[in-house]
Amino acid sequence: MAASAMRTTAAAAAASLNDVQRGSFWLDAPGRPKALPALTGDERTDLLVVGGGYSGLWTALLAKERDPARDVVLIEGHEVGWAASGRNGGFCAASLTHGFSNGLARWPDELAALEDLGARNLDAIEATVARYSLDCDFERSGEIDVATEPHQLDALRELRDEAAKLGFGGLELLDRDEVRAEVDSPTFLGGLQDRRGVAMLHPAKLAWGLKRACLDLGVRIYEHTRGLELARSGAGMAVRTPYGRVFARRVALGTNVFPSLVKRVRPYTVPVYDYALTTEPLTDEQLAAIGWRNRQGLSDTANQFHYFRITADHRVLWGGYDAVYPYGGRLSAGLDHRPETYLKLATHFLRCFPQLEGVRFSHAWGGAIDTCSRFSPFFGTAYEGRVAYAAGYTGLGVGATRFGGDVMLDLLAAERTERTALEMVRSKPLPFPPEPVAWAGIGLTKWSLARADARGGKRNMWLRTMDSLGLGFDS
């Protein structure tokens, strides 16, 4: 792009942010439920769930569905759905392994089982949405991974061929004209379409709907109730909160990016901050200009990638690219907003869709996601099986957290199931090293990934070494 054109695009991007509201578009929706009272005093229960995001909500709901007589309490440190569950892109994927390629690289012998379990899990989410009348804009619209560089198109073709060779024939390779007939961008060279493996939804409404469903089944939910400390108590466990304690036979931890109450789990995850924008609602003419009729989710296939989708009221959500790791893994509200990233995202948006120049962005937000070194969830127990945990979803937890809830309940029941028999469930990722090694390693990896994007996908020695150690990342 010529220098003058780049300056023009940058100026238009800055103007598009003129009236932007800081905060998640999803959480700004009408109908946000009033927070429930905090726990004051002590409670006793069969199962305590810590965390009111998807992980905790699915676990509580599934626990009551398995055994309606089971007494379940859920505590949430702020409000249900306020963190990653209320600010993600709303892509609900069947994949449990952060995509087919990551699953093939890590668990080739059980990939067929993982793909089957993931497909059944997504079907079960769709059935739950219908059964409890969850008003969350659920659409089984699929997803297209788009190539914007020639080497990315080659990689998509290889992925399609590898999947077909292993019996997974649901991926459809689209050429330039075919992908631009679905969504029109001059940057698109082709794509790989999955018509059934991904649904779009309103993430905050899903969390709020799960909250209502849990309450209707008898789960007792306390918001603004942070779990501070976990300790044995007789044959069970006790969790201290600001104004009391919860005594429980079993505990399920769905705290994800927040420091685990089981301290030895903490080195397995780090927070990485992700950012997104939403446009104002597009007019009919603007929608026609980009030809986005079938409402699929999209993502490009660079290492530093963007994800984007249409909302129910015809806005475009555009997120990703920057991934910010804070030194020491410290969570900070100050990182929830990053103007330089918002400007970068707006600039990239207008390069992708120049026909939408003049569109304004209505909302801009960011927040931390829990990342582990294998980029897909891990599971475990503590305190002789009285406590279970699931974490490490790495940005793909909208669907996989339901599977994680089932795994935690299986583990707490000490049951050998098709889930707990998986090597994925029985193994752990490598923990992150202490600082400053983690900071240096993550920084070098980010630099190397950006360099690979600029060099036709060629991975340098650092990335090849990470690949050989099972730490390689490929979006």
N, C-alpha and C positions, 0 to 999 in steps of 0.2 A: 504494500500500500504506500502511495506517495506521501511525502511528509505533509503536504498541504491537506490531503484527505484525512490523514491521521489527526491533524490539529482540528479539523472540522468535526470529526467523529468525537474527539475528546470534549470539545466544547458542547456538542449536542448531548453527550452523556452527562456532563455536569448539569446542564439545564434540566435534564429529565429527573434529577434528584431534588429539584428546587423545593418542592412541597412534601418531600417524603416524610412519613411518620415512622419513628423508631419503635419497633416492636413487632412481634409476630402477627402477620395477617390472620393466621388461623385463630389465635387467641383473642383477636379483636371482634370475633363473630358474635352476633346477638344470641341470646339464649345461654350464655355462659352460666353454669350453675353457681349458686352461692356456696361459699366455703362452709364445710361442716365444722362444728366446734372442736377445739383441741381436747385431748384426753387430760382430765384433771382427776387424779387419784389413781387407783390400781385397777387392773383388769385381769381376768383369767380366761384362757381360751384353749381350744385344741390346737389351732394353727394361727400363728402370727405372721403376717406378711408385712415386710418393711419396704416401703416404696410405693408411691401412687402413680407411677407411669405405666406403660403397657405391660412391663414385666410383672409388676405386682398385681395389676388389675386382672390380667389373664390368669395368673396363679390362683387368686382368690375365687374368680368365677369358676374355673375348672375344678377347684377343690369342692365347691358346693354342688357342682353338677355330678361329680363322682360320688359324693356322699352328702345329701341334703341335710342330714342330722349333724354333720360336723360343724362345730362352732368356729367361726373365722373372724379375726380382727385384722384390719389393715390400717397402718399408720403412715402418714405422709408428712414430710418436714415442711412443706409449703402448701400448695394446692394441687389436687389431682390434675395431671397432664400439663403442668406449667413448664417443665423442662424439655428435654429432647422430644418427648411424646407430643408436645404441642407446638413444635417449631421446625419439624422436619419437612421434607418435600411431599409427603403423602404418597410415596411409592410403596405398595404392599406386595413384596415379591415372594414367589414360592421358594426361591433358593434359600437354603439354610447355610450355605458355604460361601457367601459373598460372591456368587456367580459360579458358572460351570467351570471356568478355567482354574479358579482357586481350589475348588473341590477336587478337580482331577489331579492337580499337582500334589495335594495333601492326602487325599483318601481315595486313590484310584480303585482299590478293591471293594469299597463300599459305596462308591458314588451312585450306583443304581439304586441302592436302598435309600440313600440320602435324597436323591431326586424324587423318589416315590413318596417318601415321608413329607417332603416339602410341598409336593403337589396336593397331597391329602390335607396338609395343614392349611393351605390357602383355601381349599374347598370348605374346610371346617370354619374358617373365618367368614367366608361368604354365607354359610348356613347360619352362623351365629348372628350375623347382621340381620338376616331375615327373621330368625326365631325371636329375637328380642326387639325387633323393629328399631334398630340403631340407625338414626338419621345422620349418616356420615358421608353421603355422596359417593357411595361405593360403586365403582364402575370397573368391570373386568375388561379393560380396554387394551391391555398389553403394553409392550414397550419396544422402541426401536433404538438400538445402539448405532449411532451414525459415525461415519468416517469423514474427516475433514482433511486428511492427508493420504497420499497413495499408500504408504506403508500400513496405515490403519485398515484400509480396505483389504489388503492382503491378509492381515491378522484376522479380520472377521471371516474371510473365506476359509482360512485354516481352522477357525473355531467351529464353523458350520460343518466342515468336513469331518473333524474329529468327533463332534457330537453325533453325527449321522453314523459314523463307523461304529460307535458304541451303542447304537440303537436309539438315540434321542433325535427324532426327526422333526421336532417342532419348531426349528429355527429356519427362517426363510431369508435368503440373501436377496437384497434389493440393489439394483444398479442405480446410477445417478438419477435417471428419469423416474424410476419407480419410487425412490425415496422422496424426491421432490414433488411427486404427485400426492404423497401423503402429507408432507409438511415442506413448504418451499423456502429454502435458504440457498443463496448462491454458494455457500461454503460446503454444502453437502455433496459428497462424491458417491455415496452408497450407504447401505445400512444392513443390519441384521435384525429381523423382526421376530419377536416372540409374542404370539397373539393371545396366549392364555396364561402365561406364567407370571403376570404382573397385573395388579389392580391399582387404580387410582382411588384415593379417598381423602376426606377432610380429616386430618390427623387429630385435631383437638376435639372435634365432634365424636370421633371414635372413642377417645379417652373418656369424655363426658358420658357417652352412652354406656360404656362398660361400667362406669361408676354407678349409674342408675340401675343397671342390670344386677350388679353385685348387691346393692342395697335392697332391691326387690327380693333377692334370694336369702336375705338375712345377714349379709356381711355387715359388721359394724366398722365404720370408717371414721377415723379421726384425722383431720387435717391440722396443719400448723403444729404437728407433733413429731419432732425429730427423734429418731432412735440414737441415743448417745453412747450406750455401752451394752455389751452382750456378755452374759455370765451364766454359769450353771445355777440351777435352782432345784434341788431335789432331783427327781427323775426327769425334769424338763429344763427349760431355759427361762431367763428373765432378761428383758430389755428395759433399760432405764430411759425415761423421757424427761423433758423439762419439768413436768408437774406430777409425775407418777411412774409406775412401772407396769409392764405387761408380763404376766407369767403364762408361759405356753408350753405345751408338750412338744411342739415342733415349731421351727422358725424357717421361713423362706425369705431370702434376701434378694430384692430386686432393685438395688440401689445403683447399679451400673456405673456411671461416671463418678459418682460421689464415693468418698473413701469407705471401703467395706468395713463392716463391724467385725469381720474376721481379718485381722491385720495381715496375716500371711498372704492374703489374696491381693493386696494392694499393688505389689510390684508387677502384676500381670497386665495392668491397664494403665494407659496414660490418657489425659484429656487432649483432644484436638478440636480447635474451634473452627466451625463451618459457618458460612454466611449465605444469605439469600435475599432476593428482591421479589416483589410482585408489582406488576403494572396496574394501572387503572383498568377498568373493564374495557375490552376492545369493542369498537363499533363493528357492525356487520361488514363495512367496507374494509376495515383493518383485518378482520378475520379472513375475508376473501383474499386479501393480498398475500397472506401466508398459507392459505389453503388448508388450515388445520381443522379438518372436519371430523376425524375419527377419534380424537381425544386421547391418543396414546401418550404415555410418558416417553420422553427422549433423554438420551445422554450421549455426549460425544465420547470418543474412545482414546483421548489423550491421557497421559499419566495425570496431568493436572486437568481434570475434566469438569464439564458443566452438566448439570441435570436440569431439565425444564419440562413444564407441563402446563396444561390449561385447567383452570379451576372451573367450578360449576357456574360461576358468574362471568366467565370468559376473560379472566385475567391470565397473563402468563407469569408463572413462577419461574425464576431463573436463579440458580444457586450453584455453589461449588467453587472449584478452581483453587482458591487459597485454602490452605490447611495450616492453622497457626498452633504451634505447640508452645505453651508457656514454660519457661525455665523452672525446673523442679516439679512440674506437673501441678502447679498451684491453680486452683479454680479462682477466677476473678470476674466479678460483674463488669469490671472495666473493659474486658475483652469481648463482651456481648455485642458491642458495636465498634466498627472499624471503618471510618469514612474512606480511607484509601482503598479498602477492598470493595466497598460499595461503588466507588467510581470505576474501579477496574471492571467489576461485573457489568455495570451499565455500558461501558465502552465495548466490552465483548458482545453484549446483547445486540447493540446496534450494528456491529460487524456481521453478526449472524443474520439479523433481520433488518437490513437497511430500509426496507419498505415500511418499517414502523417508526422511522424517525419522527419525532414530535410527540410520541407517547410518553406520558409521565409515569414514574414509579410512585406507588401509594404507600408501600411499607418496605422497610429494610430492617433486618435483624440477624443475629448470630447467636451462637451458643456452643457449648462443649458436647462432644460425643465421646463415648468410651471406646478406645482403640486398643486392640491387643496385637501381638506380633504375628498372629496367623489370620487376622482380619475377619474372623468369624467366632461365634460364641464358644465359651468354655464353661464347664460345670464342675461342681464338686460338693463335698460335704465336710462338716466339721463337728466337733463335740460328739464324737461317736455316733454320727448319723442323725443327731437331733436338729442340725442346721444344714440347709442346702442353699446354694447360690448359683446364679447364672450371670454372666457378664461378658463384655468384649464384642458386642454386636457390630461395632465399627460402621455405624451409619446404615445398616441394613436390618434394623430390628423391628420395623413396623409389623412384619409378618412373623419373623423368626422368634419373637418374644413369646408368642403363644406356644410354640414348640418348646421353648425354654421353660415355660410354666409347667407343661406336662412332664418334662424331665425332672424338674425339682420335686414334683409330687411323687414321681416314681422313686427317686432317690430317698426321700423321706419315708416312704413306705418300705424301703429295702427290697423293692421288687426288681427282678430281672425282666426287662421288657425289650421289645425290638429297639427301643430308644436307648436304654441304658447298656445294651450290648454293643453299641457302636464304639469304634475306636475314637471317633470324634468326641464322644461323651466321656470316655474313659481316660483320654489324654489331656494334657495341658499345653498351652503355648509356652514358648520361652519367655521368662520374665524380662522386663526391661532393666538395664544396668543402672546403677546409681549415677547421680550427677557428679561431674559434668559430662560423663561419657554418654548418657542418654541424649542430652542436648546436642552434643557434637555429632552423634550418630544420626539422629533424626534430621538435623540440619544438613548433613552431608547427603543423606538419602533424598531429601527434597531438592537439593541443588542438582543432584545427579538425574532425578526424574525429569526436571525441567530441561536439562541439557539433552536428555534422550528425546524429548518431544521436539527439540530444535534440530536434532541430527537424524531425522528419519527413523526414530525408534531405536537407534543403536544404543545399547546399554553399556556403560563403562565398567571398569574392573570392580568398582565398589558394588554396583548393582548385581553383577554376575556373582560376586562373592556372597552377597545376601541371598541370591537365588539358590546357590549351592547349600546354604545353611537352612533353607526353608523359611527365610525371612523376606523373600522377594515380593515386591508389590506390583501388580498389574491390574489397572482399573478395568 
